[in-house]
Amino acid sequence: QTESATSPRPTPGEIRQDGISLAPTLSTPVSLPAIDSQVNPVRREATALEITGQAQRLWNSGSHDAAIELLKDALAVMERATGFDLIPMVRELARMELAEGQIRQALELLKRLEPALAGQADLWAVRANAAQRLGSHQEAIYAYQTALALRPGEPRWMLGAA
């Protein structure tokens, strides 16, 4: 069933009939009311995973820009709060940005959040790949070596470091 030309245009945040929640537009700020210092850790994790899931649904429906913007906006809010596991959201945002050719943005994200991501071997490898694609070979070697220190023996990373 398709939407007729006379039906009202859905608003950001509204759930469409196909179950996809529309992401806010750039002019509409992201409202994450469940995110504050009083939210318990289990709910914080669920909130980050819910947002990541919503972004994935947007991505899969072809709304790539909306998915990236949703993750960026939510990440900005969550960075200011405490107690959130940002790793799934950062992993997904970096993946989406790389898929869209936004390599520099993905690299800057991973560098900016390095303290929170320090123990994540796969994110160090993503960072290395982005640096390599941008021609920053010394940075790529460093990131691949860091990934290998966390997870020794990964052949792809060994090759990348070489």
JOZI-V359003 format. One record per residue. N is the residue number from 1. RES is the residue in one small letter. PHI is phi in whole degrees, -180 to 180 (* if undefined). Layout:
N;RES;PHI
N;RES;PHI
//
This chain:
1;q;*
2;t;-106
3;e;-77
4;s;-79
5;a;-67
6;t;-94
7;s;-73
8;p;-66
9;r;-73
10;p;-65
11;t;-100
12;p;-56
13;g;91
14;e;-75
15;i;-92
16;r;-77
17;q;-62
18;d;-83
19;g;89
20;i;-92
21;s;-87
22;l;-79
23;a;-77
24;p;-64
25;t;-79
26;l;-60
27;s;-82
28;t;-107
29;p;-68
30;v;-75
31;s;-110
32;l;-121
33;p;-64
34;a;-78
35;i;-99
36;d;-157
37;s;-71
38;q;-92
39;v;-73
40;n;-71
41;p;-58
42;v;-65
43;r;-67
44;r;-60
45;e;-64
46;a;-63
47;t;-61
48;a;-63
49;l;-70
50;e;-64
51;i;-66
52;t;-61
53;g;-63
54;q;-64
55;a;-63
56;q;-64
57;r;-65
58;l;-61
59;w;-58
60;n;-66
61;s;-86
62;g;99
63;s;-91
64;h;-63
65;d;-62
66;a;-64
67;a;-64
68;i;-65
69;e;-63
70;l;-59
71;l;-65
72;k;-61
73;d;-64
74;a;-66
75;l;-63
76;a;-61
77;v;-69
78;m;-70
79;e;-63
80;r;-76
81;a;-88
82;t;-118
83;g;85
84;f;-99
85;d;-88
86;l;-83
87;i;-57
88;p;-61
89;m;-69
90;v;-66
91;r;-58
92;e;-70
93;l;-64
94;a;-62
95;r;-61
96;m;-66
97;e;-64
98;l;-64
99;a;-64
100;e;-90
101;g;79
102;q;-91
103;i;-66
104;r;-61
105;q;-64
106;a;-63
107;l;-65
108;e;-63
109;l;-60
110;l;-67
111;k;-71
112;r;-63
113;l;-97
114;e;-49
115;p;-59
116;a;-76
117;l;-110
118;a;-53
119;g;-93
120;q;-100
121;a;-58
122;d;-66
123;l;-74
124;w;-65
125;a;-68
126;v;-63
127;r;-60
128;a;-62
129;n;-62
130;a;-63
131;a;-62
132;q;-62
133;r;-65
134;l;-91
135;g;82
136;s;-92
137;h;-67
138;q;-64
139;e;-65
140;a;-64
141;i;-61
142;y;-58
143;a;-68
144;y;-63
145;q;-64
146;t;-66
147;a;-61
148;l;-68
149;a;-66
150;l;-81
151;r;-141
152;p;-64
153;g;89
154;e;-75
155;p;-60
156;r;-63
157;w;-74
158;m;-63
159;l;-64
160;g;-62
161;a;-68
162;a;-70
//
